[in-house]
Amino acid sequence: MSFLIVGLGNIGREYADTRHNIGFMVLDAFAKASDTSFTTLRYGSLAQVRLKGKQIILLKPSTYMNLSGKAVKYWLSEERIEVESMLVVVDDLALPFGAIRMRKQGSDGGHNGLLSIYQSLQTYEYNRLRIGIGNDFDKGQQVDFVLSPWEDEEQKELPFVLNRSIEAIRSFVCSGIDKAMNMFNIAVKKEASKEASSN
Protein backbone atom coordinates (compact mmCIF):
# COMPACT_ATOMS: atom_id res chain seq x y z
CA MET A 1 0.00 0.00 0.00
CA SER A 2 1.24 3.49 -0.84
CA PHE A 3 0.83 6.81 0.92
CA LEU A 4 1.46 10.34 -0.30
CA ILE A 5 2.77 12.77 2.30
CA VAL A 6 2.69 16.33 1.00
CA GLY A 7 4.66 19.09 2.70
CA LEU A 8 3.51 22.57 1.73
CA GLY A 9 6.02 25.36 1.19
CA ASN A 10 7.69 27.62 -1.34
CA ILE A 11 10.85 26.79 -3.26
CA GLY A 12 13.79 29.17 -3.19
CA ARG A 13 16.47 30.05 -0.66
CA GLU A 14 14.60 33.16 0.52
CA TYR A 15 11.76 30.97 1.82
CA ALA A 16 13.83 28.12 3.23
CA ASP A 17 13.67 28.86 6.96
CA THR A 18 10.37 30.71 7.14
CA ARG A 19 7.24 29.75 9.05
CA HIS A 20 5.26 29.12 5.85
CA ASN A 21 7.75 26.37 4.93
CA ILE A 22 7.28 24.14 7.97
CA GLY A 23 5.77 21.50 5.65
CA PHE A 24 9.01 21.32 3.66
CA MET A 25 11.02 21.25 6.90
CA VAL A 26 9.08 18.28 8.25
CA LEU A 27 9.57 16.28 5.05
CA ASP A 28 13.27 17.14 4.93
CA ALA A 29 13.64 15.91 8.51
CA PHE A 30 11.65 12.75 7.73
CA ALA A 31 13.83 11.98 4.70
CA LYS A 32 17.01 12.55 6.69
CA ALA A 33 15.81 10.33 9.54
CA SER A 34 14.95 7.64 6.97
CA ASP A 35 18.34 7.92 5.23
CA THR A 36 16.86 8.89 1.89
CA SER A 37 17.00 12.00 -0.31
CA PHE A 38 14.82 13.95 -2.71
CA THR A 39 14.87 13.83 -6.49
CA THR A 40 13.56 16.71 -8.57
CA LEU A 41 10.74 15.49 -10.82
CA ARG A 42 7.65 16.97 -12.45
CA TYR A 43 5.92 19.56 -10.25
CA GLY A 44 8.03 18.75 -7.22
CA SER A 45 10.79 16.96 -5.34
CA LEU A 46 10.06 13.38 -4.28
CA ALA A 47 11.59 10.88 -1.89
CA GLN A 48 10.52 7.34 -1.05
CA VAL A 49 10.51 5.61 2.32
CA ARG A 50 9.57 2.04 3.24
CA LEU A 51 7.91 1.54 6.61
CA LYS A 52 6.61 -1.84 7.77
CA GLY A 53 5.90 -3.00 4.24
CA LYS A 54 4.25 0.25 3.20
CA GLN A 55 5.56 2.69 0.62
CA ILE A 56 5.64 6.35 1.61
CA ILE A 57 6.11 8.98 -1.08
CA LEU A 58 7.20 12.37 0.23
CA LEU A 59 6.26 15.29 -2.02
CA LYS A 60 7.49 18.88 -1.81
CA PRO A 61 5.65 20.74 -4.59
CA SER A 62 7.78 23.03 -6.76
CA THR A 63 4.73 24.94 -7.99
CA TYR A 64 4.86 27.52 -5.18
CA MET A 65 2.22 27.53 -2.46
CA ASN A 66 -0.62 29.01 -4.53
CA LEU A 67 -0.50 26.15 -7.05
CA SER A 68 0.18 23.25 -4.67
CA GLY A 69 -2.94 21.44 -5.89
CA LYS A 70 -1.46 20.99 -9.35
CA ALA A 71 1.41 18.89 -7.96
CA VAL A 72 -0.87 17.01 -5.55
CA LYS A 73 -3.36 16.02 -8.24
CA TYR A 74 -0.61 14.95 -10.64
CA TRP A 75 1.21 12.71 -8.16
CA LEU A 76 -1.94 11.15 -6.72
CA SER A 77 -2.80 10.10 -10.27
CA GLU A 78 0.75 9.14 -11.25
CA GLU A 79 1.21 6.88 -8.22
CA ARG A 80 -2.43 5.71 -8.18
CA ILE A 81 -2.92 6.74 -4.58
CA GLU A 82 -6.38 7.36 -3.13
CA VAL A 83 -7.07 10.69 -1.44
CA GLU A 84 -7.72 8.78 1.80
CA SER A 85 -4.06 7.73 1.78
CA MET A 86 -2.75 11.28 1.52
CA LEU A 87 -1.61 13.51 4.38
CA VAL A 88 -0.90 17.21 3.87
CA VAL A 89 1.55 18.86 6.28
CA VAL A 90 0.76 22.55 6.65
CA ASP A 91 1.53 25.60 8.79
CA ASP A 92 -1.38 26.91 10.89
CA LEU A 93 -1.79 30.38 12.38
CA ALA A 94 -4.70 29.22 14.56
CA LEU A 95 -2.48 26.95 16.66
CA PRO A 96 0.19 28.11 19.11
CA PHE A 97 3.77 27.59 18.00
CA GLY A 98 4.81 23.96 18.22
CA ALA A 99 1.33 22.48 18.69
CA ILE A 100 0.32 19.87 16.13
CA ARG A 101 -3.11 18.65 15.23
CA MET A 102 -4.33 16.00 12.80
CA ARG A 103 -7.65 16.27 11.01
CA LYS A 104 -9.56 14.23 8.44
CA GLN A 105 -11.04 17.26 6.72
CA GLY A 106 -11.71 20.97 7.11
CA SER A 107 -11.82 24.23 5.18
CA ASP A 108 -8.74 25.94 3.80
CA GLY A 109 -8.95 28.54 6.60
CA GLY A 110 -7.56 31.17 4.25
CA HIS A 111 -4.44 29.11 3.51
CA ASN A 112 -3.57 29.42 -0.18
CA GLY A 113 -1.95 26.00 -0.38
CA LEU A 114 -5.01 24.23 1.02
CA LEU A 115 -7.28 26.31 -1.22
CA SER A 116 -5.28 25.23 -4.27
CA ILE A 117 -5.60 21.56 -3.26
CA TYR A 118 -9.35 22.00 -2.90
CA GLN A 119 -9.58 23.63 -6.32
CA SER A 120 -7.67 20.74 -7.90
CA LEU A 121 -9.37 17.86 -6.07
CA GLN A 122 -12.79 19.48 -5.52
CA THR A 123 -12.93 18.18 -1.97
CA TYR A 124 -11.88 19.28 1.50
CA GLU A 125 -12.05 15.68 2.71
CA TYR A 126 -8.36 14.89 2.90
CA ASN A 127 -6.13 14.32 5.91
CA ARG A 128 -3.91 17.08 7.15
CA LEU A 129 -1.27 17.55 9.83
CA ARG A 130 -1.51 21.14 11.04
CA ILE A 131 1.56 22.59 12.73
CA GLY A 132 1.14 25.70 14.83
CA ILE A 133 3.27 28.71 13.97
CA GLY A 134 1.49 31.14 16.31
CA ASN A 135 -0.06 34.48 15.38
CA ASP A 136 2.13 37.10 17.00
CA PHE A 137 1.70 39.83 14.43
CA ASP A 138 -0.06 43.18 14.11
CA LYS A 139 -3.17 43.67 12.01
CA GLY A 140 -2.34 43.58 8.32
CA GLN A 141 1.03 41.92 8.89
CA GLN A 142 0.01 38.30 8.36
CA VAL A 143 1.91 37.82 5.08
CA ASP A 144 5.09 39.31 6.53
CA PHE A 145 4.75 37.08 9.60
CA VAL A 146 4.34 33.76 7.77
CA LEU A 147 7.17 34.59 5.37
CA SER A 148 9.55 35.64 8.15
CA PRO A 149 12.25 33.48 9.80
CA TRP A 150 11.78 31.77 13.14
CA GLU A 151 12.69 33.58 16.35
CA ASP A 152 15.75 32.29 18.24
CA GLU A 153 13.64 30.61 20.93
CA GLU A 154 11.50 28.94 18.27
CA GLN A 155 14.63 27.69 16.51
CA LYS A 156 15.62 25.89 19.70
CA GLU A 157 12.24 24.14 19.87
CA LEU A 158 12.01 23.23 16.19
CA PRO A 159 13.85 19.87 16.42
CA PHE A 160 11.27 18.66 18.95
CA VAL A 161 8.39 19.88 16.75
CA LEU A 162 9.87 18.18 13.69
CA ASN A 163 10.44 14.90 15.51
CA ARG A 164 6.90 14.87 16.89
CA SER A 165 5.55 15.58 13.41
CA ILE A 166 7.55 12.65 12.01
CA GLU A 167 6.06 10.41 14.70
CA ALA A 168 2.59 11.60 13.72
CA ILE A 169 3.21 10.77 10.06
CA ARG A 170 4.47 7.30 10.94
CA SER A 171 1.40 6.76 13.11
CA PHE A 172 -0.88 7.82 10.26
CA VAL A 173 0.78 5.36 7.87
CA CYS A 174 0.94 2.44 10.29
CA SER A 175 -2.23 2.89 12.34
CA GLY A 176 -4.57 5.12 10.34
CA ILE A 177 -5.84 8.65 10.80
CA ASP A 178 -8.22 7.91 13.71
CA LYS A 179 -5.58 6.39 15.97
CA ALA A 180 -3.07 9.05 14.96
CA MET A 181 -5.58 11.77 15.88
CA ASN A 182 -6.18 10.16 19.27
CA MET A 183 -2.47 10.01 19.96
CA PHE A 184 -1.33 13.40 18.71
CA ASN A 185 -4.29 15.71 19.27
CA ILE A 186 -4.38 15.11 23.02
CA ALA A 187 -1.52 17.57 23.62
CA VAL A 188 -3.56 20.34 22.01
CA LYS A 189 -6.56 19.46 24.17
CA LYS A 190 -4.41 19.59 27.29
CA GLU A 191 -3.11 23.05 26.35
CA ALA A 192 -6.66 24.25 25.77
CA SER A 193 -7.84 22.97 29.15
CA LYS A 194 -4.88 24.63 30.88
CA GLU A 195 -5.78 27.97 29.31
CA ALA A 196 -9.45 27.59 30.31
CA SER A 197 -8.58 26.78 33.93
CA SER A 198 -6.22 29.76 34.21
CA ASN A 199 -8.84 32.28 32.98
Summary of the structure (lengths in Angstrom):
residues: 199
radius of gyration: 15.9
end to end distance: 47.0
largest distance: 50.8
contacts: 624
relative contact order: 0.17
helix: 48%
strand: 22%
